[in-house]
Amino acid sequence: MASIFSRIIAGEIPSYKVAEDANYYAFLDINPLTEGHTLVVPKKEVDYIFDLDDQTLAGMMLFAKKIARRIERQIDCKRVAVVVLGLEVPHAHIHLIPIKSESDVDFRREKLSLTPEEFQAIAAKLNR
């Protein structure tokens, strides 16, 4: 059975797309820690990031870097944190989280509650 991320990539489940190329897809996390919190996934469905072949993993990081630069230009932050947890969805993914302090990366804290219009506006900013 396809992971939720594979279903998002296929368009079966809606997402707030930030970027896409032949091998990778980036979209806003629907439970964001901060405004602009983005997920980067390979289109190839592999559960664990370190099980990706070297070319796919390297390409994913380069794709994530492009997205992080967009986030830095469009979202008020000091840095973009890179987090790999990978237990909640069996599909390799990277969290790109705009941060002002290290406490912004606490996954136990309350998530932002954004409207669909707010998600759309953020995705549009990050598509520039």
Backbone as XML, in Angstrom:
<?xml version="1.0"?>
<chain id="A" units="angstrom">
  <residue number="1" name="MET">
    <atom name="N" x="0.839" y="-1.188" z="0.000"/>
    <atom name="CA" x="0.000" y="0.000" z="0.000"/>
    <atom name="C" x="0.881" y="1.247" z="0.000"/>
  </residue>
  <residue number="2" name="ALA">
    <atom name="N" x="0.512" y="2.218" z="-0.803"/>
    <atom name="CA" x="1.295" y="3.439" z="-0.933"/>
    <atom name="C" x="1.250" y="4.253" z="0.359"/>
  </residue>
  <residue number="3" name="SER">
    <atom name="N" x="2.383" y="4.881" z="0.680"/>
    <atom name="CA" x="2.427" y="5.754" z="1.856"/>
    <atom name="C" x="1.584" y="7.003" z="1.591"/>
  </residue>
  <residue number="4" name="ILE">
    <atom name="N" x="1.239" y="7.704" z="2.652"/>
    <atom name="CA" x="0.487" y="8.959" z="2.497"/>
    <atom name="C" x="1.274" y="9.941" z="1.629"/>
  </residue>
  <residue number="5" name="PHE">
    <atom name="N" x="2.601" y="9.931" z="1.717"/>
    <atom name="CA" x="3.403" y="10.839" z="0.898"/>
    <atom name="C" x="3.351" y="10.436" z="-0.574"/>
  </residue>
  <residue number="6" name="SER">
    <atom name="N" x="3.359" y="9.149" z="-0.869"/>
    <atom name="CA" x="3.220" y="8.701" z="-2.265"/>
    <atom name="C" x="1.861" y="9.111" z="-2.815"/>
  </residue>
  <residue number="7" name="ARG">
    <atom name="N" x="0.842" y="9.043" z="-1.981"/>
    <atom name="CA" x="-0.498" y="9.455" z="-2.403"/>
    <atom name="C" x="-0.579" y="10.966" z="-2.615"/>
  </residue>
  <residue number="8" name="ILE">
    <atom name="N" x="0.149" y="11.735" z="-1.814"/>
    <atom name="CA" x="0.226" y="13.187" z="-2.020"/>
    <atom name="C" x="0.928" y="13.479" z="-3.342"/>
  </residue>
  <residue number="9" name="ILE">
    <atom name="N" x="2.065" y="12.833" z="-3.575"/>
    <atom name="CA" x="2.820" y="13.032" z="-4.824"/>
    <atom name="C" x="1.945" y="12.699" z="-6.035"/>
  </residue>
  <residue number="10" name="ALA">
    <atom name="N" x="1.152" y="11.636" z="-5.930"/>
    <atom name="CA" x="0.286" y="11.201" z="-7.031"/>
    <atom name="C" x="-0.941" y="12.098" z="-7.212"/>
  </residue>
  <residue number="11" name="GLY">
    <atom name="N" x="-1.158" y="13.021" z="-6.269"/>
    <atom name="CA" x="-2.315" y="13.907" z="-6.359"/>
    <atom name="C" x="-3.590" y="13.312" z="-5.801"/>
  </residue>
  <residue number="12" name="GLU">
    <atom name="N" x="-3.505" y="12.156" z="-5.158"/>
    <atom name="CA" x="-4.686" y="11.521" z="-4.567"/>
    <atom name="C" x="-5.127" y="12.234" z="-3.291"/>
  </residue>
  <residue number="13" name="ILE">
    <atom name="N" x="-4.181" y="12.854" z="-2.616"/>
    <atom name="CA" x="-4.433" y="13.621" z="-1.395"/>
    <atom name="C" x="-3.903" y="15.026" z="-1.659"/>
  </residue>
  <residue number="14" name="PRO">
    <atom name="N" x="-4.693" y="16.058" z="-1.372"/>
    <atom name="CA" x="-4.226" y="17.421" z="-1.649"/>
    <atom name="C" x="-3.064" y="17.826" z="-0.739"/>
  </residue>
  <residue number="15" name="SER">
    <atom name="N" x="-2.254" y="18.734" z="-1.252"/>
    <atom name="CA" x="-1.149" y="19.280" z="-0.471"/>
    <atom name="C" x="-0.924" y="20.728" z="-0.879"/>
  </residue>
  <residue number="16" name="TYR">
    <atom name="N" x="-0.125" y="21.408" z="-0.090"/>
    <atom name="CA" x="0.284" y="22.766" z="-0.408"/>
    <atom name="C" x="1.697" y="22.681" z="-0.970"/>
  </residue>
  <residue number="17" name="LYS">
    <atom name="N" x="1.770" y="22.455" z="-2.285"/>
    <atom name="CA" x="3.048" y="22.205" z="-2.953"/>
    <atom name="C" x="3.922" y="23.446" z="-2.949"/>
  </residue>
  <residue number="18" name="VAL">
    <atom name="N" x="5.191" y="23.221" z="-2.620"/>
    <atom name="CA" x="6.209" y="24.272" z="-2.647"/>
    <atom name="C" x="7.072" y="24.120" z="-3.892"/>
  </residue>
  <residue number="19" name="ALA">
    <atom name="N" x="7.427" y="22.889" z="-4.247"/>
    <atom name="CA" x="8.258" y="22.641" z="-5.428"/>
    <atom name="C" x="8.187" y="21.172" z="-5.797"/>
  </residue>
  <residue number="20" name="GLU">
    <atom name="N" x="8.543" y="20.909" z="-7.059"/>
    <atom name="CA" x="8.561" y="19.535" z="-7.543"/>
    <atom name="C" x="9.505" y="19.456" z="-8.733"/>
  </residue>
  <residue number="21" name="ASP">
    <atom name="N" x="10.209" y="18.346" z="-8.835"/>
    <atom name="CA" x="10.950" y="18.037" z="-10.046"/>
    <atom name="C" x="10.717" y="16.563" z="-10.361"/>
  </residue>
  <residue number="22" name="ALA">
    <atom name="N" x="11.493" y="15.989" z="-11.235"/>
    <atom name="CA" x="11.271" y="14.605" z="-11.657"/>
    <atom name="C" x="11.435" y="13.602" z="-10.518"/>
  </residue>
  <residue number="23" name="ASN">
    <atom name="N" x="12.241" y="13.941" z="-9.505"/>
    <atom name="CA" x="12.584" y="12.973" z="-8.462"/>
    <atom name="C" x="12.129" y="13.325" z="-7.049"/>
  </residue>
  <residue number="24" name="TYR">
    <atom name="N" x="11.751" y="14.586" z="-6.812"/>
    <atom name="CA" x="11.470" y="15.042" z="-5.442"/>
    <atom name="C" x="10.239" y="15.931" z="-5.415"/>
  </residue>
  <residue number="25" name="TYR">
    <atom name="N" x="9.649" y="16.018" z="-4.237"/>
    <atom name="CA" x="8.441" y="16.811" z="-4.031"/>
    <atom name="C" x="8.579" y="17.509" z="-2.681"/>
  </residue>
  <residue number="26" name="ALA">
    <atom name="N" x="8.234" y="18.790" z="-2.636"/>
    <atom name="CA" x="8.270" y="19.555" z="-1.388"/>
    <atom name="C" x="6.895" y="20.175" z="-1.158"/>
  </residue>
  <residue number="27" name="PHE">
    <atom name="N" x="6.408" y="20.073" z="0.076"/>
    <atom name="CA" x="5.090" y="20.596" z="0.404"/>
    <atom name="C" x="5.067" y="21.019" z="1.868"/>
  </residue>
  <residue number="28" name="LEU">
    <atom name="N" x="4.132" y="21.909" z="2.192"/>
    <atom name="CA" x="4.020" y="22.396" z="3.564"/>
    <atom name="C" x="3.516" y="21.294" z="4.486"/>
  </residue>
  <residue number="29" name="ASP">
    <atom name="N" x="4.126" y="21.223" z="5.660"/>
    <atom name="CA" x="3.659" y="20.307" z="6.707"/>
    <atom name="C" x="2.310" y="20.827" z="7.204"/>
  </residue>
  <residue number="30" name="ILE">
    <atom name="N" x="1.307" y="19.962" z="7.274"/>
    <atom name="CA" x="-0.015" y="20.424" z="7.710"/>
    <atom name="C" x="-0.117" y="20.598" z="9.223"/>
  </residue>
  <residue number="31" name="ASN">
    <atom name="N" x="0.922" y="20.177" z="9.945"/>
    <atom name="CA" x="1.019" y="20.414" z="11.390"/>
    <atom name="C" x="2.337" y="21.130" z="11.670"/>
  </residue>
  <residue number="32" name="PRO">
    <atom name="N" x="2.459" y="22.367" z="11.185"/>
    <atom name="CA" x="3.760" y="23.032" z="11.232"/>
    <atom name="C" x="4.168" y="23.518" z="12.619"/>
  </residue>
  <residue number="33" name="LEU">
    <atom name="N" x="5.467" y="23.435" z="12.850"/>
    <atom name="CA" x="6.035" y="24.034" z="14.060"/>
    <atom name="C" x="6.153" y="25.542" z="13.898"/>
  </residue>
  <residue number="34" name="THR">
    <atom name="N" x="6.490" y="25.988" z="12.689"/>
    <atom name="CA" x="6.622" y="27.412" z="12.381"/>
    <atom name="C" x="6.069" y="27.648" z="10.981"/>
  </residue>
  <residue number="35" name="GLU">
    <atom name="N" x="5.797" y="28.908" z="10.680"/>
    <atom name="CA" x="5.340" y="29.256" z="9.330"/>
    <atom name="C" x="6.411" y="28.872" z="8.316"/>
  </residue>
  <residue number="36" name="GLY">
    <atom name="N" x="6.018" y="28.160" z="7.281"/>
    <atom name="CA" x="6.954" y="27.743" z="6.251"/>
    <atom name="C" x="7.551" y="26.362" z="6.457"/>
  </residue>
  <residue number="37" name="HIS">
    <atom name="N" x="7.182" y="25.666" z="7.527"/>
    <atom name="CA" x="7.669" y="24.310" z="7.806"/>
    <atom name="C" x="7.309" y="23.434" z="6.601"/>
  </residue>
  <residue number="38" name="THR">
    <atom name="N" x="8.332" y="22.923" z="5.943"/>
    <atom name="CA" x="8.187" y="22.218" z="4.670"/>
    <atom name="C" x="8.759" y="20.811" z="4.769"/>
  </residue>
  <residue number="39" name="LEU">
    <atom name="N" x="8.107" y="19.869" z="4.091"/>
    <atom name="CA" x="8.605" y="18.501" z="3.991"/>
    <atom name="C" x="9.164" y="18.287" z="2.593"/>
  </residue>
  <residue number="40" name="VAL">
    <atom name="N" x="10.301" y="17.623" z="2.513"/>
    <atom name="CA" x="10.924" y="17.260" z="1.241"/>
    <atom name="C" x="10.983" y="15.740" z="1.190"/>
  </residue>
  <residue number="41" name="VAL">
    <atom name="N" x="10.432" y="15.169" z="0.110"/>
    <atom name="CA" x="10.392" y="13.714" z="-0.018"/>
    <atom name="C" x="10.883" y="13.299" z="-1.400"/>
  </residue>
  <residue number="42" name="PRO">
    <atom name="N" x="11.504" y="12.122" z="-1.477"/>
    <atom name="CA" x="11.807" y="11.579" z="-2.797"/>
    <atom name="C" x="10.528" y="10.967" z="-3.371"/>
  </residue>
  <residue number="43" name="LYS">
    <atom name="N" x="10.400" y="10.992" z="-4.671"/>
    <atom name="CA" x="9.230" y="10.351" z="-5.279"/>
    <atom name="C" x="9.336" y="8.834" z="-5.184"/>
  </residue>
  <residue number="44" name="LYS">
    <atom name="N" x="10.552" y="8.356" z="-5.084"/>
    <atom name="CA" x="10.783" y="6.928" z="-4.878"/>
    <atom name="C" x="10.416" y="6.613" z="-3.428"/>
  </residue>
  <residue number="45" name="GLU">
    <atom name="N" x="9.513" y="5.675" z="-3.225"/>
    <atom name="CA" x="9.069" y="5.348" z="-1.869"/>
    <atom name="C" x="10.042" y="4.389" z="-1.199"/>
  </residue>
  <residue number="46" name="VAL">
    <atom name="N" x="10.784" y="4.922" z="-0.259"/>
    <atom name="CA" x="11.715" y="4.157" z="0.568"/>
    <atom name="C" x="11.461" y="4.610" z="1.994"/>
  </residue>
  <residue number="47" name="ASP">
    <atom name="N" x="11.334" y="3.673" z="2.919"/>
    <atom name="CA" x="10.957" y="3.985" z="4.296"/>
    <atom name="C" x="11.999" y="4.831" z="5.027"/>
  </residue>
  <residue number="48" name="TYR">
    <atom name="N" x="13.239" y="4.408" z="5.009"/>
    <atom name="CA" x="14.282" y="5.008" z="5.857"/>
    <atom name="C" x="15.264" y="5.791" z="4.992"/>
  </residue>
  <residue number="49" name="ILE">
    <atom name="N" x="15.524" y="7.022" z="5.377"/>
    <atom name="CA" x="16.345" y="7.912" z="4.556"/>
    <atom name="C" x="17.717" y="7.309" z="4.227"/>
  </residue>
  <residue number="50" name="PHE">
    <atom name="N" x="18.308" y="6.572" z="5.152"/>
    <atom name="CA" x="19.632" y="6.011" z="4.891"/>
    <atom name="C" x="19.577" y="4.688" z="4.128"/>
  </residue>
  <residue number="51" name="ASP">
    <atom name="N" x="18.372" y="4.276" z="3.736"/>
    <atom name="CA" x="18.223" y="3.160" z="2.797"/>
    <atom name="C" x="18.121" y="3.659" z="1.355"/>
  </residue>
  <residue number="52" name="LEU">
    <atom name="N" x="18.037" y="4.975" z="1.162"/>
    <atom name="CA" x="18.053" y="5.531" z="-0.190"/>
    <atom name="C" x="19.414" y="5.273" z="-0.816"/>
  </residue>
  <residue number="53" name="ASP">
    <atom name="N" x="19.423" y="5.061" z="-2.125"/>
    <atom name="CA" x="20.722" y="4.931" z="-2.790"/>
    <atom name="C" x="21.428" y="6.289" z="-2.722"/>
  </residue>
  <residue number="54" name="ASP">
    <atom name="N" x="22.739" y="6.270" z="-2.862"/>
    <atom name="CA" x="23.542" y="7.481" z="-2.673"/>
    <atom name="C" x="23.120" y="8.624" z="-3.596"/>
  </residue>
  <residue number="55" name="GLN">
    <atom name="N" x="22.826" y="8.318" z="-4.829"/>
    <atom name="CA" x="22.446" y="9.359" z="-5.792"/>
    <atom name="C" x="21.131" y="10.021" z="-5.388"/>
  </residue>
  <residue number="56" name="THR">
    <atom name="N" x="20.156" y="9.227" z="-4.959"/>
    <atom name="CA" x="18.865" y="9.776" z="-4.545"/>
    <atom name="C" x="19.012" y="10.614" z="-3.281"/>
  </residue>
  <residue number="57" name="LEU">
    <atom name="N" x="19.790" y="10.126" z="-2.314"/>
    <atom name="CA" x="19.994" y="10.874" z="-1.071"/>
    <atom name="C" x="20.709" y="12.200" z="-1.345"/>
  </residue>
  <residue number="58" name="ALA">
    <atom name="N" x="21.757" y="12.170" z="-2.140"/>
    <atom name="CA" x="22.486" y="13.401" z="-2.467"/>
    <atom name="C" x="21.584" y="14.378" z="-3.221"/>
  </residue>
  <residue number="59" name="GLY">
    <atom name="N" x="20.824" y="13.867" z="-4.171"/>
    <atom name="CA" x="19.908" y="14.722" z="-4.916"/>
    <atom name="C" x="18.841" y="15.328" z="-4.036"/>
  </residue>
  <residue number="60" name="MET">
    <atom name="N" x="18.372" y="14.556" z="-3.070"/>
    <atom name="CA" x="17.356" y="15.045" z="-2.135"/>
    <atom name="C" x="17.903" y="16.206" z="-1.304"/>
  </residue>
  <residue number="61" name="MET">
    <atom name="N" x="19.138" y="16.081" z="-0.859"/>
    <atom name="CA" x="19.741" y="17.166" z="-0.075"/>
    <atom name="C" x="19.938" y="18.424" z="-0.923"/>
  </residue>
  <residue number="62" name="LEU">
    <atom name="N" x="20.338" y="18.264" z="-2.168"/>
    <atom name="CA" x="20.503" y="19.426" z="-3.051"/>
    <atom name="C" x="19.153" y="20.083" z="-3.350"/>
  </residue>
  <residue number="63" name="PHE">
    <atom name="N" x="18.122" y="19.279" z="-3.543"/>
    <atom name="CA" x="16.773" y="19.799" z="-3.743"/>
    <atom name="C" x="16.322" y="20.543" z="-2.478"/>
  </residue>
  <residue number="64" name="ALA">
    <atom name="N" x="16.565" y="19.949" z="-1.311"/>
    <atom name="CA" x="16.199" y="20.577" z="-0.035"/>
    <atom name="C" x="16.927" y="21.905" z="0.149"/>
  </residue>
  <residue number="65" name="LYS">
    <atom name="N" x="18.175" y="21.966" z="-0.287"/>
    <atom name="CA" x="18.945" y="23.212" z="-0.166"/>
    <atom name="C" x="18.276" y="24.338" z="-0.960"/>
  </residue>
  <residue number="66" name="LYS">
    <atom name="N" x="17.799" y="24.040" z="-2.160"/>
    <atom name="CA" x="17.103" y="25.055" z="-2.967"/>
    <atom name="C" x="15.855" y="25.547" z="-2.246"/>
  </residue>
  <residue number="67" name="ILE">
    <atom name="N" x="15.128" y="24.627" z="-1.649"/>
    <atom name="CA" x="13.909" y="25.002" z="-0.926"/>
    <atom name="C" x="14.263" y="25.813" z="0.318"/>
  </residue>
  <residue number="68" name="ALA">
    <atom name="N" x="15.311" y="25.416" z="1.029"/>
    <atom name="CA" x="15.742" y="26.151" z="2.222"/>
    <atom name="C" x="16.109" y="27.596" z="1.856"/>
  </residue>
  <residue number="69" name="ARG">
    <atom name="N" x="16.759" y="27.790" z="0.725"/>
    <atom name="CA" x="17.113" y="29.152" z="0.293"/>
    <atom name="C" x="15.858" y="29.976" z="0.016"/>
  </residue>
  <residue number="70" name="ARG">
    <atom name="N" x="14.852" y="29.357" z="-0.564"/>
    <atom name="CA" x="13.578" y="30.056" z="-0.783"/>
    <atom name="C" x="12.956" y="30.445" z="0.556"/>
  </residue>
  <residue number="71" name="ILE">
    <atom name="N" x="12.964" y="29.508" z="1.482"/>
    <atom name="CA" x="12.395" y="29.776" z="2.805"/>
    <atom name="C" x="13.122" y="30.951" z="3.449"/>
  </residue>
  <residue number="72" name="GLU">
    <atom name="N" x="14.448" y="30.956" z="3.379"/>
    <atom name="CA" x="15.231" y="32.049" z="3.974"/>
    <atom name="C" x="14.874" y="33.399" z="3.363"/>
  </residue>
  <residue number="73" name="ARG">
    <atom name="N" x="14.584" y="33.421" z="2.067"/>
    <atom name="CA" x="14.235" y="34.679" z="1.397"/>
    <atom name="C" x="12.830" y="35.161" z="1.741"/>
  </residue>
  <residue number="74" name="GLN">
    <atom name="N" x="11.910" y="34.226" z="2.002"/>
    <atom name="CA" x="10.503" y="34.589" z="2.114"/>
    <atom name="C" x="9.929" y="34.570" z="3.525"/>
  </residue>
  <residue number="75" name="ILE">
    <atom name="N" x="10.587" y="33.899" z="4.439"/>
    <atom name="CA" x="10.071" y="33.754" z="5.808"/>
    <atom name="C" x="11.051" y="34.391" z="6.779"/>
  </residue>
  <residue number="76" name="ASP">
    <atom name="N" x="10.545" y="35.146" z="7.734"/>
    <atom name="CA" x="11.401" y="35.786" z="8.737"/>
    <atom name="C" x="11.975" y="34.712" z="9.664"/>
  </residue>
  <residue number="77" name="CYS">
    <atom name="N" x="13.265" y="34.427" z="9.492"/>
    <atom name="CA" x="13.921" y="33.413" z="10.318"/>
    <atom name="C" x="15.424" y="33.678" z="10.348"/>
  </residue>
  <residue number="78" name="LYS">
    <atom name="N" x="16.099" y="33.076" z="11.326"/>
    <atom name="CA" x="17.559" y="33.178" z="11.402"/>
    <atom name="C" x="18.224" y="32.079" z="10.588"/>
  </residue>
  <residue number="79" name="ARG">
    <atom name="N" x="17.610" y="30.899" z="10.595"/>
    <atom name="CA" x="18.134" y="29.732" z="9.881"/>
    <atom name="C" x="16.965" y="28.845" z="9.481"/>
  </residue>
  <residue number="80" name="VAL">
    <atom name="N" x="17.297" y="27.866" z="8.661"/>
    <atom name="CA" x="16.342" y="26.810" z="8.358"/>
    <atom name="C" x="16.929" y="25.520" z="8.934"/>
  </residue>
  <residue number="81" name="ALA">
    <atom name="N" x="16.242" y="24.978" z="9.920"/>
    <atom name="CA" x="16.686" y="23.736" z="10.541"/>
    <atom name="C" x="16.341" y="22.562" z="9.626"/>
  </residue>
  <residue number="82" name="VAL">
    <atom name="N" x="17.211" y="21.562" z="9.644"/>
    <atom name="CA" x="16.996" y="20.331" z="8.894"/>
    <atom name="C" x="16.832" y="19.215" z="9.921"/>
  </residue>
  <residue number="83" name="VAL">
    <atom name="N" x="15.663" y="18.554" z="9.874"/>
    <atom name="CA" x="15.379" y="17.500" z="10.833"/>
    <atom name="C" x="14.935" y="16.251" z="10.079"/>
  </residue>
  <residue number="84" name="VAL">
    <atom name="N" x="15.501" y="15.121" z="10.478"/>
    <atom name="CA" x="15.083" y="13.828" z="9.939"/>
    <atom name="C" x="14.644" y="12.972" z="11.115"/>
  </residue>
  <residue number="85" name="LEU">
    <atom name="N" x="13.353" y="12.683" z="11.167"/>
    <atom name="CA" x="12.831" y="11.812" z="12.217"/>
    <atom name="C" x="12.398" y="10.493" z="11.598"/>
  </residue>
  <residue number="86" name="GLY">
    <atom name="N" x="11.390" y="10.568" z="10.761"/>
    <atom name="CA" x="11.034" y="9.441" z="9.934"/>
    <atom name="C" x="10.281" y="8.288" z="10.553"/>
  </residue>
  <residue number="87" name="LEU">
    <atom name="N" x="9.731" y="8.418" z="11.734"/>
    <atom name="CA" x="8.983" y="7.304" z="12.308"/>
    <atom name="C" x="7.484" y="7.380" z="12.021"/>
  </residue>
  <residue number="88" name="GLU">
    <atom name="N" x="6.962" y="8.567" z="11.830"/>
    <atom name="CA" x="5.512" y="8.717" z="11.712"/>
    <atom name="C" x="4.957" y="8.321" z="10.348"/>
  </residue>
  <residue number="89" name="VAL">
    <atom name="N" x="5.755" y="8.408" z="9.285"/>
    <atom name="CA" x="5.331" y="8.012" z="7.943"/>
    <atom name="C" x="6.429" y="7.142" z="7.346"/>
  </residue>
  <residue number="90" name="PRO">
    <atom name="N" x="6.095" y="5.970" z="6.829"/>
    <atom name="CA" x="7.115" y="5.077" z="6.282"/>
    <atom name="C" x="7.558" y="5.491" z="4.873"/>
  </residue>
  <residue number="91" name="HIS">
    <atom name="N" x="8.057" y="6.714" z="4.778"/>
    <atom name="CA" x="8.544" y="7.264" z="3.509"/>
    <atom name="C" x="9.609" y="8.295" z="3.890"/>
  </residue>
  <residue number="92" name="ALA">
    <atom name="N" x="10.813" y="8.114" z="3.404"/>
    <atom name="CA" x="11.917" y="9.021" z="3.752"/>
    <atom name="C" x="11.501" y="10.470" z="3.539"/>
  </residue>
  <residue number="93" name="HIS">
    <atom name="N" x="11.842" y="11.320" z="4.500"/>
    <atom name="CA" x="11.517" y="12.738" z="4.360"/>
    <atom name="C" x="12.408" y="13.595" z="5.252"/>
  </residue>
  <residue number="94" name="ILE">
    <atom name="N" x="12.523" y="14.847" z="4.845"/>
    <atom name="CA" x="13.302" y="15.853" z="5.563"/>
    <atom name="C" x="12.350" y="16.980" z="5.945"/>
  </residue>
  <residue number="95" name="HIS">
    <atom name="N" x="12.423" y="17.419" z="7.192"/>
    <atom name="CA" x="11.701" y="18.605" z="7.643"/>
    <atom name="C" x="12.627" y="19.807" z="7.474"/>
  </residue>
  <residue number="96" name="LEU">
    <atom name="N" x="12.155" y="20.838" z="6.800"/>
    <atom name="CA" x="12.855" y="22.123" z="6.730"/>
    <atom name="C" x="12.024" y="23.091" z="7.564"/>
  </residue>
  <residue number="97" name="ILE">
    <atom name="N" x="12.602" y="23.554" z="8.671"/>
    <atom name="CA" x="11.842" y="24.344" z="9.629"/>
    <atom name="C" x="12.515" y="25.707" z="9.818"/>
  </residue>
  <residue number="98" name="PRO">
    <atom name="N" x="11.838" y="26.783" z="9.395"/>
    <atom name="CA" x="12.385" y="28.118" z="9.645"/>
    <atom name="C" x="12.417" y="28.376" z="11.152"/>
  </residue>
  <residue number="99" name="ILE">
    <atom name="N" x="13.580" y="28.776" z="11.655"/>
    <atom name="CA" x="13.699" y="28.973" z="13.106"/>
    <atom name="C" x="14.307" y="30.332" z="13.441"/>
  </residue>
  <residue number="100" name="LYS">
    <atom name="N" x="13.935" y="30.813" z="14.610"/>
    <atom name="CA" x="14.559" y="31.991" z="15.207"/>
    <atom name="C" x="15.386" y="31.572" z="16.409"/>
  </residue>
  <residue number="101" name="SER">
    <atom name="N" x="15.030" y="30.413" z="17.004"/>
    <atom name="CA" x="15.793" y="29.857" z="18.119"/>
    <atom name="C" x="15.687" y="28.339" z="18.063"/>
  </residue>
  <residue number="102" name="GLU">
    <atom name="N" x="16.563" y="27.670" z="18.790"/>
    <atom name="CA" x="16.553" y="26.208" z="18.787"/>
    <atom name="C" x="15.255" y="25.639" z="19.356"/>
  </residue>
  <residue number="103" name="SER">
    <atom name="N" x="14.593" y="26.372" z="20.224"/>
    <atom name="CA" x="13.340" y="25.879" z="20.802"/>
    <atom name="C" x="12.227" y="25.772" z="19.756"/>
  </residue>
  <residue number="104" name="ASP">
    <atom name="N" x="12.404" y="26.395" z="18.593"/>
    <atom name="CA" x="11.421" y="26.286" z="17.521"/>
    <atom name="C" x="11.343" y="24.875" z="16.947"/>
  </residue>
  <residue number="105" name="VAL">
    <atom name="N" x="12.320" y="24.017" z="17.268"/>
    <atom name="CA" x="12.376" y="22.665" z="16.723"/>
    <atom name="C" x="11.918" y="21.628" z="17.754"/>
  </residue>
  <residue number="106" name="ASP">
    <atom name="N" x="11.105" y="22.026" z="18.686"/>
    <atom name="CA" x="10.572" y="21.107" z="19.692"/>
    <atom name="C" x="9.261" y="20.525" z="19.173"/>
  </residue>
  <residue number="107" name="PHE">
    <atom name="N" x="9.286" y="19.270" z="18.742"/>
    <atom name="CA" x="8.110" y="18.633" z="18.169"/>
    <atom name="C" x="7.030" y="18.336" z="19.208"/>
  </residue>
  <residue number="108" name="ARG">
    <atom name="N" x="7.336" y="18.504" z="20.481"/>
    <atom name="CA" x="6.334" y="18.272" z="21.528"/>
    <atom name="C" x="5.464" y="19.498" z="21.756"/>
  </residue>
  <residue number="109" name="ARG">
    <atom name="N" x="5.907" y="20.645" z="21.279"/>
    <atom name="CA" x="5.127" y="21.858" z="21.528"/>
    <atom name="C" x="3.910" y="21.925" z="20.606"/>
  </residue>
  <residue number="110" name="GLU">
    <atom name="N" x="2.998" y="22.810" z="20.933"/>
    <atom name="CA" x="1.780" y="22.960" z="20.157"/>
    <atom name="C" x="2.100" y="23.424" z="18.741"/>
  </residue>
  <residue number="111" name="LYS">
    <atom name="N" x="1.448" y="22.812" z="17.779"/>
    <atom name="CA" x="1.661" y="23.159" z="16.378"/>
    <atom name="C" x="0.849" y="24.400" z="16.029"/>
  </residue>
  <residue number="112" name="LEU">
    <atom name="N" x="1.254" y="25.073" z="14.966"/>
    <atom name="CA" x="0.492" y="26.221" z="14.482"/>
    <atom name="C" x="-0.843" y="25.745" z="13.924"/>
  </residue>
  <residue number="113" name="SER">
    <atom name="N" x="-1.841" y="26.569" z="14.056"/>
    <atom name="CA" x="-3.149" y="26.287" z="13.473"/>
    <atom name="C" x="-3.380" y="27.317" z="12.380"/>
  </residue>
  <residue number="114" name="LEU">
    <atom name="N" x="-3.261" y="26.886" z="11.125"/>
    <atom name="CA" x="-3.384" y="27.796" z="9.991"/>
    <atom name="C" x="-4.620" y="27.444" z="9.172"/>
  </residue>
  <residue number="115" name="THR">
    <atom name="N" x="-5.214" y="28.460" z="8.569"/>
    <atom name="CA" x="-6.363" y="28.238" z="7.686"/>
    <atom name="C" x="-5.857" y="27.787" z="6.316"/>
  </residue>
  <residue number="116" name="PRO">
    <atom name="N" x="-6.723" y="27.194" z="5.509"/>
    <atom name="CA" x="-6.322" y="26.846" z="4.149"/>
    <atom name="C" x="-5.783" y="28.061" z="3.372"/>
  </residue>
  <residue number="117" name="GLU">
    <atom name="N" x="-6.393" y="29.214" z="3.598"/>
    <atom name="CA" x="-5.934" y="30.427" z="2.914"/>
    <atom name="C" x="-4.521" y="30.810" z="3.352"/>
  </residue>
  <residue number="118" name="GLU">
    <atom name="N" x="-4.227" y="30.652" z="4.634"/>
    <atom name="CA" x="-2.872" y="30.944" z="5.123"/>
    <atom name="C" x="-1.858" y="29.967" z="4.534"/>
  </residue>
  <residue number="119" name="PHE">
    <atom name="N" x="-2.215" y="28.675" z="4.485"/>
    <atom name="CA" x="-1.324" y="27.688" z="3.856"/>
    <atom name="C" x="-1.088" y="28.049" z="2.388"/>
  </residue>
  <residue number="120" name="GLN">
    <atom name="N" x="-2.145" y="28.405" z="1.677"/>
    <atom name="CA" x="-2.017" y="28.757" z="0.264"/>
    <atom name="C" x="-1.108" y="29.967" z="0.077"/>
  </residue>
  <residue number="121" name="ALA">
    <atom name="N" x="-1.245" y="30.964" z="0.939"/>
    <atom name="CA" x="-0.425" y="32.172" z="0.830"/>
    <atom name="C" x="1.060" y="31.834" z="1.088"/>
  </residue>
  <residue number="122" name="ILE">
    <atom name="N" x="1.322" y="30.984" z="2.065"/>
    <atom name="CA" x="2.705" y="30.600" z="2.360"/>
    <atom name="C" x="3.278" y="29.804" z="1.198"/>
  </residue>
  <residue number="123" name="ALA">
    <atom name="N" x="2.530" y="28.842" z="0.681"/>
    <atom name="CA" x="2.995" y="28.050" z="-0.458"/>
    <atom name="C" x="3.276" y="28.952" z="-1.661"/>
  </residue>
  <residue number="124" name="ALA">
    <atom name="N" x="2.419" y="29.929" z="-1.888"/>
    <atom name="CA" x="2.628" y="30.853" z="-3.010"/>
    <atom name="C" x="3.913" y="31.655" z="-2.817"/>
  </residue>
  <residue number="125" name="LYS">
    <atom name="N" x="4.181" y="32.109" z="-1.584"/>
    <atom name="CA" x="5.431" y="32.840" z="-1.313"/>
    <atom name="C" x="6.639" y="31.966" z="-1.599"/>
  </residue>
  <residue number="126" name="LEU">
    <atom name="N" x="6.555" y="30.698" z="-1.223"/>
    <atom name="CA" x="7.704" y="29.795" z="-1.372"/>
    <atom name="C" x="7.856" y="29.274" z="-2.798"/>
  </residue>
  <residue number="127" name="ASN">
    <atom name="N" x="6.868" y="29.506" z="-3.639"/>
    <atom name="CA" x="6.965" y="29.117" z="-5.035"/>
    <atom name="C" x="7.672" y="30.170" z="-5.885"/>
  </residue>
  <residue number="128" name="ARG">
    <atom name="N" x="8.048" y="31.271" z="-5.277"/>
    <atom name="CA" x="8.733" y="32.354" z="-6.021"/>
    <atom name="C" x="10.180" y="32.059" z="-6.205"/>
  </residue>
</chain>
